[in-house]
Amino acid sequence: MWLWLACTGPVEEDSCGHQDDKISWVVTKMDFARRDDAGQGLGFDIDGHTTSSGDSDGCGIADITSPDGTEGVDSAFSGILPTLEATQAVAVSGLIEDSIKSGELLIVPELMRVDDLADDDCVDFGLWRGEGVPMVGTDGELLDAQTFTRSELDPGLVDSVELVDGALVAAPFEYTLPVQILDVFVTFHMNETHLQMEVDEDGTMHGYFGGAVPLTDFDVITDLDDIGEVGDLLEGLLPYAADMDLDADGTCDAMTIVFEVEGTESFFYE
């Protein structure tokens, strides 16, 4: 397993590679991270606190444990996902996949200043949006080594990330993510975003990323009058699932959401 960790100390400038030494991937599959039968799930300790149910910290929403035993994982949305998927919201995963294949949702992780993908003291990380119409193979999957235009939308950037024996955790950064839910695109303004990814031997990647999404981002759904039980259900669940207080005013106003991703190598027109 490759593990990339954000640098915690000063990095000598000479250890950093050339800005033009880049490698990127396009996300080919993306879905909400789910909890397993034991209640464990992927995610990050975003607030730096292991919250128990009813705790004064963490908005009283109990954190979960990751499959590797890491405690304090903030992933509140995965707790309400089974309830939502008992409604017509079960179609969300398919809509995300369709958005990727149509080119509406091209997410491109990129490493810059890369000397060595296995071990490198200093690379820069960016989570970009791409533009273009991807080519899809006869198996229904995006073809690898495609080239896209770099979107003008602000990327999530983290400087001086260290590759250690092959894996990466880049954090924190802000990221804007549009996701189609039913008949509407919801824009998630992800705060304190963390990303973990691993590069497989065949050059593909897999990982997950998550952050705190303001509850107001869901208003575009709950304000709709023609989606039946989904809007009402979501409106009822959100106040009790909020596990973050973004502005520290004592009101829980955001919920942590985690996505699992897979990707294949891609390029940008430069």
C-alpha positions in Angstrom: 0.0 0.0 0.0 1.3 3.5 -0.8 0.8 6.2 1.8 1.1 9.9 1.0 1.1 12.2 4.1 1.0 16.0 4.2 4.3 17.5 5.3 4.4 18.6 8.9 7.8 20.3 8.9 9.8 22.7 6.7 10.9 21.3 3.4 14.1 22.3 1.6 13.3 24.0 -1.7 16.0 21.9 -3.4 14.0 18.7 -2.6 11.0 19.9 -4.7 10.8 18.9 -8.3 10.2 21.0 -11.4 6.7 22.6 -11.7 6.2 20.9 -15.1 6.7 17.4 -13.8 3.1 16.5 -13.4 0.8 13.4 -13.3 -3.0 13.5 -13.2 -6.0 11.2 -13.2 -9.6 11.6 -14.0 -12.2 10.2 -11.6 -14.1 7.5 -13.4 -16.2 6.3 -10.5 -17.6 8.3 -7.5 -20.1 7.4 -4.9 -21.1 8.3 -1.3 -19.0 6.4 1.2 -21.1 4.0 3.2 -20.9 2.3 6.6 -20.4 -1.5 6.7 -22.4 -3.9 8.9 -20.2 -3.1 11.9 -20.9 0.6 11.5 -17.4 1.4 10.3 -16.7 3.6 7.3 -14.1 5.7 5.5 -13.4 9.3 6.4 -11.3 11.7 8.4 -11.1 13.3 11.8 -11.9 16.7 10.5 -12.7 18.4 13.8 -9.8 16.9 15.8 -12.2 15.4 18.4 -13.5 11.9 18.9 -17.2 12.6 19.6 -19.5 10.4 21.5 -23.3 10.6 21.2 -24.5 13.7 23.0 -21.0 15.2 23.5 -20.8 18.9 23.8 -18.1 18.8 21.1 -18.8 17.6 17.6 -22.4 18.7 17.9 -23.2 15.5 19.8 -23.1 13.4 16.7 -21.1 10.2 17.4 -18.1 9.7 15.2 -17.4 6.4 13.6 -14.3 4.2 13.3 -12.6 3.4 10.0 -12.0 -0.2 8.9 -8.3 0.1 9.9 -9.4 1.1 13.5 -8.9 4.8 13.3 -11.3 6.6 15.7 -12.9 10.0 15.5 -14.0 9.7 11.8 -16.4 12.4 10.8 -18.9 11.0 8.3 -22.4 12.1 9.4 -24.0 11.8 5.9 -23.2 8.1 5.8 -25.5 7.7 8.8 -28.6 9.0 7.1 -27.8 7.6 3.6 -29.6 4.2 4.2 -32.8 6.1 5.1 -32.6 8.3 2.0 -31.8 5.3 -0.3 -35.1 3.7 0.8 -36.7 6.5 -1.3 -36.3 7.6 -4.9 -33.0 9.1 -3.8 -31.5 5.6 -4.4 -31.0 6.8 -8.0 -28.3 9.3 -6.9 -25.3 6.9 -7.5 -26.4 6.3 -11.1 -26.8 10.0 -11.7 -23.3 10.7 -10.6 -22.0 8.0 -12.9 -24.0 9.5 -15.8 -22.6 13.0 -15.0 -19.0 11.7 -15.2 -19.5 9.9 -18.5 -21.2 12.9 -20.0 -18.4 15.2 -19.0 -20.5 17.3 -16.6 -18.5 16.1 -13.6 -14.8 15.6 -14.4 -12.7 15.7 -11.3 -9.0 15.6 -11.9 -6.5 15.0 -9.0 -3.1 16.2 -10.1 0.4 16.0 -8.6 3.0 18.6 -9.6 6.8 18.8 -9.0 7.0 15.0 -9.0 10.4 13.4 -8.8 9.4 9.9 -7.7 5.8 8.5 -7.3 7.0 6.1 -4.6 9.0 8.4 -2.3 9.2 12.2 -2.7 9.8 14.8 -0.1 7.8 17.6 -1.8 5.1 17.6 -4.4 2.1 19.9 -4.8 -1.4 18.6 -5.0 -4.4 19.9 -6.8 -8.0 18.7 -7.2 -9.2 20.3 -10.4 -12.3 20.3 -12.5 -11.8 19.2 -16.1 -13.9 20.2 -19.2 -14.5 18.1 -22.3 -16.5 15.1 -23.5 -14.8 11.9 -22.4 -14.6 8.8 -24.6 -16.3 5.7 -23.2 -15.2 2.2 -24.1 -17.5 -0.7 -25.2 -17.4 -1.8 -21.5 -19.1 1.5 -20.5 -15.9 2.7 -18.7 -14.0 5.9 -19.4 -10.9 5.2 -21.6 -7.5 6.1 -20.0 -5.0 8.6 -21.2 -7.6 11.1 -22.3 -6.8 14.9 -22.4 -9.1 17.5 -21.0 -9.2 21.3 -20.7 -8.4 22.7 -17.3 -11.5 24.4 -15.9 -11.3 27.9 -14.7 -13.1 26.9 -11.5 -10.9 27.2 -8.4 -9.2 23.9 -7.6 -8.4 22.6 -4.1 -4.7 23.1 -3.6 -2.2 21.8 -1.0 1.4 22.7 -1.3 4.4 20.5 -0.2 2.8 17.1 0.2 5.1 14.3 1.0 4.9 10.9 -0.7 6.1 8.1 1.6 6.2 4.6 0.3 3.5 5.5 -2.1 0.2 7.0 -0.5 -1.2 10.5 -0.1 -3.3 12.5 2.4 -3.7 16.1 1.3 -5.5 18.5 3.6 -7.1 20.9 4.3 -8.5 22.6 1.3 -11.8 24.1 0.1 -13.6 22.5 -2.8 -16.8 23.2 -4.8 -18.5 20.1 -6.0 -21.8 20.0 -8.0 -23.7 16.7 -7.6 -27.0 15.7 -9.3 -29.6 14.6 -6.9 -32.9 13.7 -8.6 -33.7 16.5 -11.1 -31.5 19.1 -9.6 -27.7 19.9 -9.3 -26.7 20.5 -5.8 -23.5 22.5 -5.2 -21.6 21.3 -2.2 -19.2 23.9 -0.8 -16.9 21.6 1.0 -15.0 23.0 3.9 -11.9 21.5 5.6 -11.7 19.0 2.8 -9.3 16.0 3.2 -8.3 13.6 0.5 -6.6 10.2 0.6 -5.6 8.4 -2.5 -3.4 5.4 -3.5 -1.9 4.7 -6.9 -2.2 1.1 -8.1 0.4 -0.9 -9.9 -1.4 -0.4 -13.2 -1.3 3.4 -12.8 -4.9 3.8 -11.8 -5.9 5.4 -8.5 -8.5 4.9 -5.8 -9.3 6.7 -2.6 -11.8 9.0 -0.9 -12.3 12.6 0.1 -14.6 14.4 2.4 -15.4 17.7 4.1 -18.0 19.7 5.9 -21.0 20.8 3.7 -23.2 23.7 4.9 -26.8 22.6 5.5 -27.9 25.6 3.4 -26.5 23.8 0.3 -29.4 21.4 0.6 -32.0 24.1 0.3 -32.2 23.7 -3.5 -33.6 20.2 -2.7 -35.8 20.8 0.3 -37.4 23.9 -1.3 -38.7 21.8 -4.3 -42.4 20.9 -4.2 -42.4 18.1 -6.7 -40.0 15.5 -5.3 -42.4 14.0 -2.8 -41.0 12.3 0.3 -37.3 12.9 -0.4 -37.5 16.7 0.3 -39.6 16.3 3.4 -37.4 13.5 4.7 -34.2 15.3 4.1 -35.5 18.5 5.7 -36.4 16.5 8.8 -33.1 14.6 9.0 -30.6 17.4 8.3 -30.9 19.3 11.7 -30.2 16.1 13.6 -27.3 15.0 11.3 -25.3 18.2 11.5 -22.0 17.5 13.1 -20.0 20.7 12.4 -20.2 24.3 13.5 -18.4 26.1 10.7 -18.5 29.6 12.1 -18.1 28.6 15.8 -21.3 30.5 16.8 -22.7 27.6 18.8 -25.1 26.5 16.0 -24.4 23.2 14.1 -24.7 24.3 10.5 -22.8 21.7 8.4 -22.6 18.0 7.9 -19.6 15.9 6.9 -19.8 14.0 3.6 -17.3 11.5 2.2 -17.0 10.2 -1.3 -15.2 7.1 -2.6 -13.4 7.6 -5.9 -11.5 5.6 -8.6 -9.6 7.1 -11.5 -7.4 6.5 -14.5 -4.5 8.5 -15.8 -5.4 11.6 -17.8 -3.8 14.8 -19.1 -4.5 18.5 -19.4 -4.1 20.6 -22.5 -1.3 23.1 -21.5 
